Amino acid sequence: MEVARMISNGAAEVDASRWRYEMVSQLGSCNRVVVFSASGCPMCTVAEHLLFSLGVGPTIVVLDRHVEGPAIREVLCELAEEQQPEVPAVFIGGKFVGGVEALMACHINGNLVPLLKHSGALWL
C-alpha cells in the first residue's frame, strides 16, 4: 500500500510539474512579447522600459500579484541559467529569451529588433 501511495504521489508531482510548464508556456506564447516581472525589481523595470522604448507593448505578468506566481517562479528558476535571477524573464514569439542580460545583449548585438519584427511585435 505504501509503494502505491508513493507512486501515486510521484505521478501527482509529475502532473503538477507538467501543468506548471504548460501554464508558463501558455502565458509566454499567448502574446508576442511577455515579461515575467516582480514588484520593485529594478532589472524588470529596465527590461520593460527597453521594450517600450522600441515601440513594443509587452504583456507584463507581475508574479507577486499573480495567483499562480509561486508556481510560475519555480518554472522560471529552472529556465534561467545558473547564478541568474528568475525575473525578469522575457519571452518573444513564444520562445524564452532570458533575463535582462540576454535582452540587452540581443539589443546591443542588433538581434532584438529583427526578433521583435519576426514575432510580429514590431511592424517597422
C-alpha positions as CSV (number, residue, x, y, z in Angstrom):
1,M,0.0,0.0,0.0
2,E,2.8,2.4,0.9
3,V,4.5,1.8,-2.5
4,A,1.2,2.5,-4.4
5,R,0.9,5.8,-2.4
6,M,4.5,6.8,-3.3
7,I,3.9,6.0,-7.0
8,S,0.6,8.0,-6.9
9,N,2.3,10.9,-5.2
10,G,5.2,10.8,-7.7
11,A,2.7,10.8,-10.6
12,A,0.9,13.8,-9.0
13,E,4.2,15.7,-8.7
14,V,4.9,15.0,-12.4
15,D,1.5,16.2,-13.4
16,A,1.9,19.3,-11.3
17,S,5.3,20.0,-12.8
18,R,3.9,19.4,-16.3
19,W,1.0,21.7,-15.5
20,R,3.3,24.5,-14.3
21,Y,5.4,24.3,-17.5
22,E,2.3,24.3,-19.7
23,M,1.0,27.3,-17.8
24,V,4.2,29.3,-18.4
25,S,4.3,28.1,-22.0
26,Q,0.7,29.3,-22.5
27,L,1.4,32.6,-20.8
28,G,4.6,33.1,-22.8
29,S,3.0,32.3,-26.1
30,C,-0.4,34.0,-25.8
31,N,1.2,37.3,-26.7
32,R,4.0,38.4,-28.9
33,V,6.2,39.7,-26.0
34,V,5.8,38.7,-22.4
35,V,7.8,39.8,-19.4
36,F,7.5,38.0,-16.2
37,S,8.3,40.5,-13.6
38,A,8.2,41.3,-9.8
39,S,7.1,44.5,-8.0
40,G,10.1,46.7,-7.1
41,C,12.5,44.8,-9.3
42,P,14.8,47.4,-10.9
43,M,16.1,45.0,-13.6
44,C,12.5,44.2,-14.5
45,T,11.9,47.9,-15.0
46,V,14.9,48.1,-17.2
47,A,13.7,45.3,-19.4
48,E,10.2,46.7,-19.7
49,H,11.5,50.2,-20.5
50,L,13.8,48.9,-23.2
51,L,10.9,47.2,-24.9
52,F,8.6,50.2,-24.5
53,S,11.3,52.5,-26.0
54,L,11.4,50.2,-29.1
55,G,7.7,50.6,-29.5
56,V,6.7,47.3,-28.1
57,G,3.9,46.9,-25.5
58,P,4.8,43.7,-23.8
59,T,2.3,41.8,-21.6
60,I,3.7,42.1,-18.1
61,V,3.0,39.3,-15.6
62,V,3.8,40.5,-12.1
63,L,4.5,37.3,-10.2
64,D,3.9,38.7,-6.7
65,R,0.4,39.8,-7.9
66,H,-0.5,36.7,-9.9
67,V,-2.5,33.8,-8.3
68,E,0.0,31.3,-9.6
69,G,3.1,33.4,-9.1
70,P,5.0,30.9,-6.9
71,A,4.4,28.1,-9.4
72,I,5.4,30.3,-12.3
73,R,8.5,31.4,-10.4
74,E,9.6,27.7,-9.9
75,V,9.5,27.1,-13.7
76,L,11.4,30.4,-14.4
77,C,14.1,29.3,-11.9
78,E,14.6,26.2,-13.9
79,L,14.6,28.0,-17.2
80,A,17.1,30.7,-16.0
81,E,20.8,30.0,-16.2
82,E,22.8,29.3,-13.1
83,Q,23.5,32.4,-11.0
84,Q,20.8,34.4,-12.7
85,P,17.6,35.6,-11.1
86,E,14.4,34.2,-12.4
87,V,13.0,37.7,-13.1
88,P,12.7,39.4,-15.4
89,A,12.0,36.5,-17.8
90,V,11.4,37.6,-21.3
91,F,9.5,35.6,-24.0
92,I,9.4,36.8,-27.6
93,G,7.3,35.0,-30.1
94,G,6.6,32.2,-27.5
95,K,10.3,31.5,-27.0
96,F,12.2,32.1,-23.8
97,V,14.9,34.8,-24.5
98,G,16.2,35.0,-21.0
99,G,16.6,37.8,-18.4
100,V,17.7,41.4,-18.7
101,E,21.3,40.5,-19.6
102,A,20.1,38.4,-22.6
103,L,17.7,41.0,-23.7
104,M,20.3,43.7,-23.5
105,A,22.8,41.5,-25.4
106,C,20.3,41.0,-28.1
107,H,19.7,44.7,-28.3
108,I,23.5,45.6,-28.4
109,N,24.2,42.9,-31.0
110,G,21.4,44.2,-33.2
111,N,19.3,41.0,-32.9
112,L,16.5,42.3,-30.8
113,V,14.6,44.4,-33.4
114,P,14.7,41.6,-36.1
115,L,13.5,39.2,-33.4
116,L,10.6,41.5,-32.5
117,K,9.7,42.0,-36.1
118,H,9.7,38.3,-36.8
119,S,7.4,37.7,-33.8
120,G,5.0,40.4,-35.1
121,A,5.6,42.8,-32.2
122,L,7.1,45.4,-34.5
123,W,5.9,46.4,-37.9
124,L,8.7,48.8,-39.0
